[in-house]
Amino acid sequence: MSNTFTQRELEILRLLANGKQNKSIARELGISPFTVRDHLSAIFKKTGVASRFELGLLAVRGGYSVDSREDKSLLDL
């Protein structure tokens, strides 16, 4: 399990923590919803979570909600 996230994964994680759905994330970042899904799959693998809800909970607890710009590790929670 890796705790290194790409910059794009961190952007997607922040948006997910703020309650955005894949289509909204895709629109905001100018990418395809399928690309968002692929990035989320990579984040799931890296964190070991099995659901979007669980990932969102970890992200919020880790300080990724609102306008967090600080790089953190969800695995340190």
DAJOHU-V72318 format. One record per pair of residues at least 4 apart in sequence whose ideal C-beta (glycine too) atoms are under 6 Angstrom apart, sorted by the first residue. I is the first residue (numbers start at 1). J is the second residue. D is the distance in Angstrom with one decimal. If there is no record, write none. Layout:
# DAJOHU-V72318
i & j & d
I & J & D
I & J & D
This chain:
# DAJOHU-V72318
i & j & d
1 & 48 & 5.5
2 & 46 & 5.0
3 & 73 & 4.3
3 & 75 & 4.2
5 & 9 & 4.1
5 & 10 & 5.0
9 & 39 & 5.4
9 & 43 & 5.4
12 & 25 & 5.8
12 & 39 & 5.0
13 & 59 & 5.3
13 & 64 & 5.3
14 & 64 & 5.1
15 & 20 & 4.3
15 & 25 & 4.6
16 & 56 & 5.7
17 & 56 & 6.0
17 & 59 & 3.6
17 & 60 & 5.2
17 & 64 & 4.2
17 & 65 & 4.1
18 & 65 & 5.6
20 & 24 & 4.3
20 & 25 & 4.9
22 & 33 & 4.7
22 & 36 & 4.6
23 & 33 & 5.3
25 & 36 & 4.9
26 & 31 & 5.3
26 & 32 & 5.9
26 & 33 & 4.4
26 & 36 & 4.9
31 & 35 & 4.4
44 & 49 & 5.6
47 & 74 & 5.1
49 & 54 & 4.2
49 & 55 & 4.8
58 & 62 & 5.9
58 & 74 & 4.9
59 & 64 & 4.0
60 & 65 & 4.7
61 & 77 & 5.7
62 & 72 & 5.3
62 & 74 & 4.9
62 & 77 & 5.7
63 & 68 & 5.1
63 & 72 & 5.9
64 & 68 & 5.1
